[in-house]
Amino acid sequence: MSSPIYPEPAQSASHASTRFAGQDTQRPLTSEVTFFDWQKGKPRRRYGFTIVELIVVMVVITLLIALLLPAVHQARQAAQRIQCKNNLKQIGLALHCYESNHRCLPPARMGSPEAFSSLAILLPYLDNANLYNNIDFNKAPTFQEPPVTPLTGNTIAAMTKVKAFICPSDQGFVAGSTYAASNYVACNGSGGTAATRYARLGDGVMIDAKLKGPSRLRDITDGLSSTVAYSEQILGSGNPISDNSTASNPYGNTLIDPLRQMLVLPRGQYDTLMGTDPSPTNCVTSSSTLSTGNRGAKWMDGDFGNTIYNHGHCPNSTRLDCTNTSRNAGLISARSRHFGGVHILLCDGSTRFLNNIVDPVTWRSLATKANGELLSDF
């Protein structure tokens, strides 16, 4: 049997007003919108955001993003800088493993007229033994564009990207180049005004094996912790050699990044006069009409502008980098995309980050192996 339905007791006006007053004090935070419901023929209320409130929320979110993006960018740069430093440390470990096996350091270039780089020689110690075994060091490498077919083992190896040779802060390649690039370069010496300092012979650790025997640790009388073995460079923009440049306008009229370019002096002959020497004076006053953007384009190629640099100018110098077209001499600065300076790898295997405003005398002294300079902390 169903229970009876009793009508609800009538409420007094005071009770009703109290109830509705209580409801008013508990209204939701969202705005209340009243509109007419045509189907039911009476007004109906809905809750939602007004345009003003929506704009306020969007402004707050935009401000938060604006505050967070720089922090995210800085964190990313810091991670890239750490990875670059680790790459150099790996090269340093490979350098000492090579020295332990051969009782000497690898030369900066080996062979002629085209030469293999020290990076190619270090491949087995950088977990790239298979790539190393694909290279025939008895045959001079060729770096023609486009490559000659059928491709040789050396050409295939030169086209293979090695992750340890790429700084994550840079672009990772040279536009238009078939070959794999490198951000890391061997130090040839101080790059002073004497011909032996900016040419292949150099006064540093990493020199041409054909001109002078490879360096041994006992030859580094300036101290392993005070002598640079490697540093870094930025990769070229990929612009081909241009003939519309002059000494006063060495990069021509093309809108390109000049720091990624190199001035090319007149070609010389291998093992003879080598044409115009890339001295500091000639790199400013030469009547050369060539410039190129293929800096660092080939990690296998042991020459200035690809895998060799010197300390003629301070890090990230605004002065012109230059080489001659035979690439057997050059005045090439250490450069990076890190803010404020570059990494260096010392002969003891340690790495340091040096500021762009390092003292020029200290910078050049770090590049020599046996000049007897006394260096304090740098």
Residue, then its C-alpha position, 0 to 999 in steps of 0.5 A: m500500500s502506497s504511503p499518502i502524499y502530504p502537501e508541503p507546509a506553507q512557509s512564512a514570508s520571513h522564512a522565504s526571505t531568509r532562505f533566498a537571502g542565504q542563497d544570494t550569499q552563496r552565489p557562484l563566482t562566475s557571472e550570471v547571465t539572464f536571457f529569455d527562453w522562447q520555448k518555455g516562455k519565461p526568463r532563464r539564468r545561466y552562469g559563465f565567463t564574460i568577455v572582460e573576464l576572459i580577456v583578463v585570464m588571457v592577459v594573465i596567461t600571456l604574462l606567465i608565458a612571457l616570464l617563463l620563456p626566457a628561463v626555458h631558453q636559458a636552461r636550454q642554452a645551459a644544457q647545450r653548453i654542458q653537452c659541448k663541454n662534454n664533447l670536448k672532454q670526449i676528444g680529450l680522453a681520445l687524445h690521451c688514449y691515442e698518446s698511450n698507444h702511440r707515445c705521441l699526439p696525433p698531428a693536425r694534418m697527415g698526408s698531402p696534398e689533401a690531408f686527413s685531420s686529427l679528428a679522423i685519426l681519433l675516431p677509434y677512441l671516440d667509439n667510431a671504430n667502424l667508421y675509422n676502418n672504412i677510411d683508407f689512410n694510404k689514399a688522399p681524400t678528395f672533397q669534390e662537390p658533388p662527389v665523384t661516383p662511384l663513391t669511395g670508402n673515404t668519401i662515404a666516411a667523410m659524408t658520415k655525421v659524427k655526433a661528438f663533432i657537433c656543438p648543439s648550440d650551432q646549426g650542425f651543418v654547412a648548407g650546400s655541403t655534401y660532407a659532414a661538419s665539425n665544430y671542433v678544431a685543433c690548435n696549431g699555435s699562437g698565430g702571431t706575426a711570424a710566418t711559422r706561427y700562422a702557417r702549417l708548422g705552428d708553435g702549438v701542439m697540433i701541427d703538420a706531421k709532414l713538416k715536423g714530427p708529431s708532438r710528445l707530452r715531454d715536448i710540452t714544457d709550458g705545462l699540460s694544464s697551460t697548453v690548448a689542444y682543441s677549441e671550437q668554431i662556428l660553422g659556415s653559412g654555406n655561401p659559395i666562394s664569391d668574387n664580388s668582395t674587396a679588401s674594404n668589403p671582404y664579404g661582398n654585397t650579400l647579406i650574410d653573417p660575416l663571422r661565418q665567412m672567411l676571407v680567401l687570399p690568393r692561391g699558393q703552391y704546396d710546400t713552396l711560397m704558398g702565395t699570400d701569407p694570411s698574416p694579420t696585415n694581409c688579412v686586412t689589406s690584401s687585394s683578395t677578391l674571394s670569400t667563402g662560407n664553408r668553414g668547418a664543412k668537412w671533419m675529415d679535412g685537415d686544413f685551416g678553416n675546417t679542423i685547424y685554428n690558431h690564437g692570432h685573434c681573441p675568441n669570437s673576434t670581430r676581425l676577419d678570419c682568413t686563409n689561402t685557397s690552398r688551405n695550408a695556412g690561416l689566421i682562424s679564430a676560435r668561435s662559438r654560439h655560447f654567450g660570452g666566450v668559447h670552450i678550450l680543451l687543455c692537454d691534460g684533458s681538462t676543459r675551460f670556458l674562456n671569456n671573449i675579453v681574455d688578455p691577448v697575451t695570455w690567449r696566445s701564450l696558451a697556444t704555445k707548447a714550449n715558449g716558456e711563458l709563465l701563466s697565472d690562473f686564466 
